[in-house]
Amino acid sequence: MKKLRIILAIILAVSNFSGCSDKFLEVTPTTLELAEFYYSNEDEITQALMSAYAVLQWPDFVFGEYGPLPFVSDIMSDDVRVGGAHVNDIPVFSQMRFFQASSEFTLSALWVSFYSGVYRANTVINNIDKVKNISSFQKNRILAEAYTLRAYYYFWLWKLWGNIPYYDKNPEDDFYVPQFSADEVYKRILSDLNFAIQNDKLPFSVPNAQKGRITKATAQMLKANLVMYQKDETLYQEVLNDMREIIQSDLYSLYPNFSNLWEDIGEWCSESIFEINYTDHPSDRGWGNPTKAGGSVYPTLIGINALVNSPHYAGGGYGFEPVERSLYDLYDDADQRKDGGILNFVKYKQTYPQASYVPRYDDTGYFNRKYLPRLNGNDKFVGGQQGDADINFRNNYRVFRYAETLLIASELIVRTGGSQEEADLYLNQVRARAFQKDINDPEFSSKKRVATLDNLLIENRLEFACEGHRFWDLVRYEKAVEVLGDRGYTPNKKHLPIPQSEIDQAKGTLKQNPY
């Protein structure tokens, strides 16, 4: 792909990433073009690393397109609908839902965003040897973070498009980036994560001021997701050992109140392994400068249209991502995840009769409560242009939770023929939290489940509803044709069409996916 021209033009633009002032790196963010760095000292390479982190915030809205990762994943599942003003409000979403995406209607902004992240991570990796007077400990940590970030960006490119251009050194003028098969890309992502995880380059935990910075557990969770989606059985035991290391570290635990996981109080709680920080203050983000650091527009995108008289949720939402009633009905009434993760508006109105809203396209009356815009959820935002507050909700994106560690461990034990007792323990710890019981409480015994692959698939759906897991789980469990076939899913639909603009620029060197 010739120089990835669009990407490079964006990457060389001014970057300003401050993160949450009390949650991330306490260093001055770069306001220089990346090309101007000399990387002569630790501060400069750290600023370059922060620039690589900055791209984590972009997917919800950038370059004129919406692409929040939970939503773009779940619209291909059986858990949510598209919503919005009408069927063609954002055409790519409806086309993805019915597996009719095309090279003209695909997630182009995500393609550009993730390659921007790759470019910035490469900048750190390929320039750190220029840095003088940096300790080997700090050098290794920065390298491990950059390798993990590169792996994360390629991981999403790989899941969404499969057979993609890959480079670990940033391309020069008139250089065509080779397209690799999905299996080859997998090997390279795996290599990056192995480098990051090995020899304790990354800390297992970070102080509060550095929340949002990658830890060893973050890299281990990303590797587990990678290996399991690839169905690489040769590494199941190795990844299981990683999950056991996280479990045995005693650094994480299930947060008792599932509903509060999604509030301000739940950010970076005992269950959080990795979150992408969004903040309404300080924030420079707005509709005119969405690559700046700040808040999230995802809550506005899925917010309830014309909602009034709600003591909990903000009005003015666009009404995307209505939740299927069939998902809500799967839950036991005693399961706190039922109403802690999904808002049933009929039930809500029984408690708050003055609350009302105006339904939008494909409305079901059920909403993704986890990421709905909270009332006053952007009240610290100041300045900006009219409407910029809508892009500045402070809902963090929960990427990896300890509940996932437990369920991955349980599944891998089953898949490797390990101890059924251990597999059952991890599964039922998650269920015990769901029913707010001690795992040994006799009243919980009827809710316990045996860890089988079928039960684990169901539990993953219940635990991670509307978090973007379901479609990928159906694919890797080889259930996607069975569940989604009536909407048009076939094995060729595993990977989206590559954006036509990239095909055109590649001048015959980039092969389109057989979607």
PyMOL commands that set and color helices and strands:
alter all, ss='L'
color gray80, all
select helices_A, chain A and resi 5-11+34-36+42-60+69-74+91-97+108-125+128-130+136-161+182-200+208-210+216-230+233-248+259-262+264-266+298-302+325-328+336-341+345-351+369-371+388-391+402-415+420-434+442-447+453-463+470-476+480-487+491-494+500-506
alter helices_A, ss='H'
color red, helices_A
select strands_A, chain A and resi 61-62+65-66+272-276+342-344+366-368+397-401
alter strands_A, ss='S'
color yellow, strands_A
deselect
rebuild
show_as cartoon
